[in-house]
Amino acid sequence: MIHCGKKHICAFVTCILISASFLICSWKDPQVQNNITRKIFLQATTASPASQLCRGKPAQNVITPLEDNRTFIISPYFDDRESKVTRVIGIVHHEDVKQLHCWFCCQPDGKIYVSRAKIDVHSDRFGFPYGAADIVCLEPENCDPTHVSIHQSPHGNIDQLPRFEIKNRKAETFSVDFTVCISAMFGNYNNVLQFIQSVEMYKILGVQKVVIYKNNCSHLMEKVLKFYVEEGTVEIIPWPINSHLRVSSEWHFVQDGTHIGYYGQITALNDCIYRNMQRSKFVVLNDADEIILPLKHPDWKTMMSSLQEQNPGAGIFLFENHIFPETISTPVFNISSWNTVPGVNILQHVHREPDRKEVFNPKKMIIDPRQVVQTSVHSVLRAYGNNVNVPMDVALIYHCRVPLQGNLPRESLIRDTTLWRYNSSLITNVNKVLYQTVL
């Protein structure tokens, strides 16, 4: 028996004994123990910052497979251009994925709201079983969700689902005028010299950011990318799509057992548009061996100002692709120090193939990202703004690659030295990069 001299001391000790007994009993009863743990967890989360209120497992990678292994989530973006929705960029099997739900984490209390998603598989799937998709959910009223989980069912355990931060929720002022999106770098890419020349040409023309969805590249190319990342020009988005799907290096399906074309290029392009929607005035969709060369203007900024003034309301500007075969060269600008660098010297390739009237000439684009909903590689699928086909006398795409008309004699090609207008600045800038990375 415990004797107490003062009533409040006795009351205190009694409380301790009762609490200890309750905890001992609770330890023996798993159900009670779980309830206590859950209550402590809820109390802890209530006291946490808003971003920690949301349950689920934070997504760690750019490509996140769902448990059905038929749905792959890239990233969700807030989109209020028509109604208040979360648009999730993803990849789905066009037949097997019938139903998905968005599990919103509402602020400021972290409550979960579940709504059924609309699955919009992009029309340009080119026969592959998997394609780019928008997974779109209306956001609930009186809720400003910061995170969302995607699940096949409206029922389940939120703690077991991957959790994604919803990007673009806060309006921002443009940090850059032009962002180039390159997707995807694969095949142990090692065209180092041409890549450096392209990036330096982009910078001369007015680009501040180059976003690259990188699957793999050579060790030497890694050194160059590291330099540009540290410089602030390049942003690398890891793109290990072949860890999840059997990828094709072709754009069309040929019954070879592959799942998706050209390393998921279309999905990457759409993600790049939304990723840069609030931070870049224009987004340029082209490959690393392509440069949009203005003929009437010194740079892209003056060119786009002129095009927008002539085409009010336009948001998509398409430029003709023209092949400058790497097999036809000129001895001009044969810079000896560049000869040890793997890749093509574009300054030596100034002969372009003539147009073939019976063959579609693909285009690449400069777009206002806020006017685009869905894009393919050579055209926009859904948009609010008008399209403009930019005349060839205003600008063209310099595309230095293997020839498409390989049997043409040299005299049938068109000599076009537009690129040489930039030769002095380009040579100086390329040398600076080479001496800091490769040479």
PyMOL commands that set and color helices and strands:
alter all, ss='L'
color gray80, all
select helices_A, chain A and resi 7-28+30-46+50-52+158-160+192-205+219-231+241-243+262-275+300-310+336-340+346-348+369-371+410-412+418-437
alter helices_A, ss='H'
color red, helices_A
select strands_A, chain A and resi 57-58+64-65+71-79+85-93+101-105+112-116+118-121+130-138+147-151+162-165+176-185+209-214+234-238+247-248+260-261+280-285+290-294+314-325+351-352+363-367+372-375+380-383+386-389+395-401+414-415
alter strands_A, ss='S'
color yellow, strands_A
deselect
rebuild
show_as cartoon
